[in-house]
Amino acid sequence: MKQEAGVQDSMTRRSVLSGAATAGALAGAAPFSLAAAADAQPAPRPPRTEWIYDAVVLLQKEIPHGQTIRGKRFRVPIIGGDFSGPSIRGKIIPGGFDWQLLRSDGYWELQAEYFMETHDGAQIHVLNRGLWHSPNGDWPADYNISTPQFEAPDGPYAWMNQFIFTGTIGPAGTAEAPGVKLSIFRLTTS
């Protein structure tokens, strides 16, 4: 039975580490330690951020779904908006939702799912999870981080499938026409 390359590679790495530990123990030497190997290396550099775009996502007022075992649940319809950055711009397609959960510790778990359409017609699926908190329940927030995941079609935006992204959540709109401002960044190691 043929294994996939990723599984085969991880099995090989596991075999090497396991074999090194066993060989060291059999020879009377100290067993191989990942912690010792890590101590010998310089500290890793943190990822670098690169700004990709800002978006204003327009929302309807939240629809309460009541108290659940995890907290108070809300659904917020996404009705439009736009986004732009150095190499991408377009509009937010109406029809998505932001599923929100107000936990007992006062933090909001956010999970928005929607589509963006670029100026040249590419449809990009977005699943954006976040965590938001403010001591008084309103802006400004003391924590407002999201982690969007993109599913872009083959073509000029396929690079969005190949990175991890993060972002911040800020206020936009009014009480009558609510919205949020998202600033999205790509995480890189170079």
C-alpha positions as CSV (number, residue, x, y, z in Angstrom):
1,M,0.0,0.0,0.0
2,K,1.5,3.3,-1.1
3,Q,1.5,6.1,1.5
4,E,1.2,9.8,0.7
5,A,4.4,11.8,0.7
6,G,3.4,13.9,3.8
7,V,2.6,10.8,5.9
8,Q,5.8,9.1,4.6
9,D,7.9,12.2,5.6
10,S,6.4,12.4,9.1
11,M,6.9,8.6,9.6
12,T,10.5,9.0,8.5
13,R,11.1,11.9,11.0
14,R,9.4,10.0,13.8
15,S,11.5,6.9,13.0
16,V,14.8,8.9,13.0
17,L,13.9,10.6,16.4
18,S,12.8,7.3,17.9
19,G,15.8,5.5,16.6
20,A,18.2,8.1,17.9
21,A,16.6,7.8,21.4
22,T,16.8,4.0,21.3
23,A,20.4,3.9,20.0
24,G,21.5,6.3,22.8
25,A,19.8,4.3,25.5
26,L,21.3,1.0,24.2
27,A,24.8,2.4,24.0
28,G,24.5,3.7,27.6
29,A,24.5,7.3,26.5
30,A,21.9,9.9,27.5
31,P,18.7,9.5,25.4
32,F,18.1,12.0,22.6
33,S,16.2,14.9,23.9
34,L,14.2,17.4,21.8
35,A,14.5,19.9,24.7
36,A,18.3,19.6,24.7
37,A,18.4,20.0,20.9
38,A,16.1,23.1,21.2
39,D,18.3,24.6,23.9
40,A,21.3,24.4,21.6
41,Q,19.6,26.4,18.9
42,P,19.2,30.2,18.9
43,A,15.7,31.4,19.8
44,P,13.3,31.3,16.8
45,R,12.4,34.5,15.2
46,P,8.7,35.5,15.5
47,P,6.7,35.6,12.3
48,R,6.7,38.9,10.5
49,T,3.4,40.6,9.4
50,E,2.7,42.1,6.0
51,W,-0.4,44.2,5.6
52,I,-2.7,42.8,2.9
53,Y,-5.9,44.8,3.0
54,D,-8.4,46.7,5.1
55,A,-12.1,45.9,4.9
56,V,-15.3,47.5,6.1
57,V,-17.9,44.8,6.6
58,L,-21.5,46.0,6.8
59,L,-23.8,44.2,9.2
60,Q,-27.4,44.1,10.1
61,K,-28.3,44.2,13.8
62,E,-27.7,41.0,15.7
63,I,-30.4,38.4,16.1
64,P,-30.3,36.8,19.5
65,H,-30.6,33.0,19.7
66,G,-30.7,32.8,23.5
67,Q,-28.6,31.4,26.3
68,T,-26.7,28.1,25.5
69,I,-24.4,25.9,27.5
70,R,-21.5,27.9,26.2
71,G,-22.9,31.4,26.5
72,K,-25.3,33.8,24.8
73,R,-25.5,33.1,21.0
74,F,-26.1,35.7,18.3
75,R,-26.3,35.7,14.5
76,V,-25.4,38.8,12.6
77,P,-26.2,39.0,8.9
78,I,-23.4,40.4,6.6
79,I,-24.9,42.7,4.0
80,G,-22.0,44.0,2.1
81,G,-18.9,46.1,2.3
82,D,-15.6,46.6,0.5
83,F,-11.9,45.9,0.9
84,S,-8.6,47.2,-0.6
85,G,-4.9,46.8,-0.2
86,P,-1.7,47.1,-2.3
87,S,-2.5,44.0,-4.5
88,I,-6.2,43.2,-3.9
89,R,-9.5,45.1,-3.8
90,G,-13.1,44.5,-4.2
91,K,-16.4,44.1,-2.4
92,I,-17.9,41.9,0.3
93,I,-20.8,39.9,-1.1
94,P,-24.1,40.1,0.9
95,G,-25.4,36.8,2.3
96,G,-22.8,35.8,4.9
97,F,-23.1,35.6,8.7
98,D,-21.1,36.4,11.7
99,W,-21.9,33.9,14.4
100,Q,-21.2,35.4,17.8
101,L,-21.0,33.8,21.3
102,L,-20.8,36.0,24.5
103,R,-19.0,33.8,27.0
104,S,-19.4,34.0,30.8
105,D,-16.0,35.6,31.1
106,G,-17.1,38.6,28.9
107,Y,-15.1,37.5,25.8
108,W,-16.9,37.3,22.4
109,E,-16.0,34.3,20.2
110,L,-16.6,35.4,16.6
111,Q,-16.9,33.2,13.5
112,A,-17.8,35.0,10.2
113,E,-18.3,33.2,6.9
114,Y,-18.8,35.1,3.7
115,F,-17.4,35.7,0.2
116,M,-15.3,38.5,-1.2
117,E,-15.3,39.4,-4.9
118,T,-12.2,41.0,-6.3
119,H,-12.4,43.9,-8.8
120,D,-11.6,41.4,-11.6
121,G,-14.3,38.9,-10.6
122,A,-12.5,36.3,-8.4
123,Q,-14.8,34.8,-5.7
124,I,-12.8,34.2,-2.4
125,H,-14.4,32.3,0.4
126,V,-13.6,33.6,3.9
127,L,-13.8,31.9,7.3
128,N,-12.7,34.4,9.9
129,R,-12.5,33.3,13.6
130,G,-11.8,35.9,16.2
131,L,-11.8,36.8,19.9
132,W,-13.0,40.2,21.1
133,H,-13.1,41.7,24.6
134,S,-13.8,45.1,26.1
135,P,-14.1,45.8,29.9
136,N,-17.3,47.8,29.3
137,G,-18.6,45.7,26.4
138,D,-18.1,48.5,23.9
139,W,-15.3,50.1,21.8
140,P,-12.4,50.4,22.3
141,A,-11.6,46.8,22.8
142,D,-8.6,45.6,24.8
143,Y,-8.4,42.4,22.7
144,N,-9.5,42.2,19.1
145,I,-7.7,39.5,17.1
146,S,-9.0,37.4,14.2
147,T,-7.5,34.6,12.1
148,P,-9.1,34.5,8.6
149,Q,-8.7,31.5,6.3
150,F,-9.1,32.0,2.6
151,E,-10.2,29.7,-0.1
152,A,-9.2,31.4,-3.4
153,P,-9.6,30.0,-6.9
154,D,-6.7,29.1,-9.1
155,G,-5.2,32.2,-10.6
156,P,-3.9,35.5,-9.4
157,Y,-5.2,35.1,-5.8
158,A,-4.1,31.5,-5.2
159,W,-1.3,32.8,-3.0
160,M,-4.0,33.4,-0.4
161,N,-4.3,29.6,0.1
162,Q,-0.7,29.3,1.0
163,F,-0.3,31.5,4.1
164,I,-1.6,32.0,7.6
165,F,-3.3,35.3,8.2
166,T,-4.2,37.4,11.2
167,G,-6.1,40.6,11.7
168,T,-7.6,43.2,14.0
169,I,-11.3,44.1,14.4
170,G,-12.2,47.7,14.8
171,P,-15.4,49.8,14.8
172,A,-17.1,51.0,11.6
173,G,-20.5,52.2,10.7
174,T,-23.2,53.6,13.0
175,A,-25.8,52.3,15.5
176,E,-28.3,52.3,12.7
177,A,-25.9,50.8,10.1
178,P,-23.4,48.8,12.0
179,G,-20.1,47.5,10.6
180,V,-16.6,46.4,11.5
181,K,-13.2,47.4,10.1
182,L,-10.9,44.4,9.5
183,S,-7.2,45.0,9.0
184,I,-5.7,41.7,7.6
185,F,-2.0,40.7,7.7
186,R,-0.1,37.8,6.2
187,L,2.3,36.0,8.6
188,T,5.7,35.1,7.0
189,T,9.0,33.8,8.3
190,S,11.2,35.6,6.0
